[in-house]
Each structure stands twice: as C-alpha cells, then as structure tokens.
Amino acid sequence: MDIDELYFSLHTAAKRADGGISGVARRLTIREQVLVNKLNPNSTDSEPKLSEFVRVLRDVGSTEPLEILCAMFGGQFVTKSNQSGESLMGALLHAMNEMSDIAKVGEAAMADGRLTSKESRQWLHEIWEARDELTRLENTIQAHKDKRVSLT
C-alpha cells in the first residue's frame, strides 16, 4: 500500500458518493473544481489537507481510504457499525454474496498468473465490502438473540 493507492481510493469513494465529486463539493461547501483538483489521484499539485480528507470521508461514508492508510503503517482499520439487517436470512445472504464476489474477483485476477495493481485494488475492495456485510450479519444475530426467528 502506498499514498497513490490512498488517493485513488479517496477519489473513487467521492466519485461513488451521492452526486459524485460535485455532490460532495456542494455538501462540504467547497468549490467543485478545487475538490476535483485535490482528489485527482494522478496529480500531486494539489492534495487534500487532513481536515478535508476527514470531511470527505465523513461525507462519502467509506472507510476504505482509512483501511489503506492503516495498512501503510502495518495496521488495520477496525470499525464496528451498528447497522443490522431486517432478517437473519437476508443478512446471511448478503454476507455470502460478498464472499462470492471476493472469489469471482480473485479468480479473474489470477487467471493470467499476474496480479496487477488494479486487480489488487478490486480484490481488496471486495474484501472490505465483505467485512461490512459480516459486521451487519453479526449485529443482526445479536439483535435476534434469544428471540423467535424465521427464515425470512
């Protein structure tokens, strides 16, 4: 992991957010072009300040850039969301789907015997999504503990 991957992840998270980078800029009351420049992963001319990094992360709701930042120092970002699913079976199926996505991306990444940076990022992204779904499953199990449950 390196700073380029961190900036790429932050840029991607902002693009995926509601309204894209322009939506993030509006909500943070930052001029759109300024934010576009600061989030451009291909340029080091203008980088986000720490306060901007934090504000963007809060707005987009993604912890992936923090995962990368922690990995750069040999650590791992751990968060515990309080989100849970409506049903145990639904939460289980969502978690299983994410595990399936990990396998699909991994199989495609290894098909040619070479793991590119892009394939690595995609694979790690799927792992991060699976962690979120596993936490949601865990919370759902806790919420249904000692209660009568159905399969739906």
N, C-alpha and C positions, 0 to 999 in steps of 0.2 A: 504494500500500500504506500502511496505517496501523495503529495499535495495535489498533483494533477488529477488523481482519482477523486480526491476530496472535492475539488472544484467541479469536476464533471458531475459528481453525484448531486451537489447543491444545485447546479444548473438544471439537471434533469428533474429534480424534485420540484423546482419552481415552474418548469415547463408543464409538468403534470398537474399542477395545482389548479384550482378553480379559476378560470380566466387566464391561465398561463402566466408568464412573467409580467405581462401588463396588468393582470388582475392583482398579482402580488404587489406590484409597484403602487397601484391605486390604494390598496388596503393599508400599505405602510407609509403612504403619502410621500413617496419618492418618485422623482421624475422617471418615466419609463425608460428612456434611453440611458440614464445614469445606471439604473439597475441592470439593464441588458449588458452594459459595458462591464459592470462589476461581476456579473455572473458568467461572463464569457469564459469558458474553460480553455480556450485557445489563445488567450491573451493575458499577460501579466502586467499590462499597462495600468489597469485599474482593478484592484482586488477589494472584496468586501472587508470592512472593518469588523472586528469581533462583535460589536453591537449589532451591526447589520446582519452578520451571519446568524446570530441568535434570533433576531426578529424574523428573518426569512424562515428559519427552521420552525419557529412557533406558528407562523402563518401557514406553511405548507403541511405541517403535521408529520413530517418524515424524520425518522431517526437514522436513516441510512448514512447521511454525512457524518453523524456522530460515531456511528459504528466504524467508519473508515478512519476518523480522527483517532479514536481509541486504539485501533489496530496499528496505526503508525507508531504507537508507543508500546506495542506488545500487549495491549489490554483488550478488553471487550466491553462495549456499552451494554448495560443491562437496565432495562426498564420494566416496570410492571404496570401494564394498563389495567384499568378497572372495567374494560369492556367485556361483555359476555353475550353469548348468543341466546336466541329465544328458546331454542330446544337443544337438548344434548346431541341428538342425531344430526341436526343441522350444523352444530359446531364441529362435531366429529368429521362430517363430510367435507366441510371447508378445510379443515386441517389436512385431511387425506388428499384433497385436490392440490393443495400447496406442495405436499410431499411428491405427488405425481409430477408437478411442474418442475421440481428440482431434478427428478430423474430424466425428464424429457430434455431439459436444457443441458444436463450433464452428458447425456447420450449424444446429443447433437455436437456438443463442444469437443468430445473425444473422438468423434467419427473419423477425423482425418489424422489423428495421432498428434495433434498440436493444439495447445490451449492458448488462444490469443488473449490479449488484454480485454477486448470487447466481450469475448465469451466468458472470461473470468468474471467481469462485472455483472453480466447477465445471470450467471450461476449464483454469485453471492447475493444479488438482488432477490432471487427466488428463495434463497435460504433465509434472508431477513424477513420476507413476507411469511414464510412458514413459521418462523418464531412468533410473529404477531398472532397468527392463527392458533398456534399451540397455547399461547397465553390466553387467548379468548376461550379456547376449549377448557383450559384449567379453571378459569373464572366461572365458566358455565357449570362445570362439575361442582365447584364449591357452592354456587348458588342453588343447585338442586340437591345438595347433600341432605340426607335424611328426609327427603320428600318423595312422594309417589311420582314416578316418571313414566312417560310414554315414549314410544319410538318416534313420535312426530313433534 
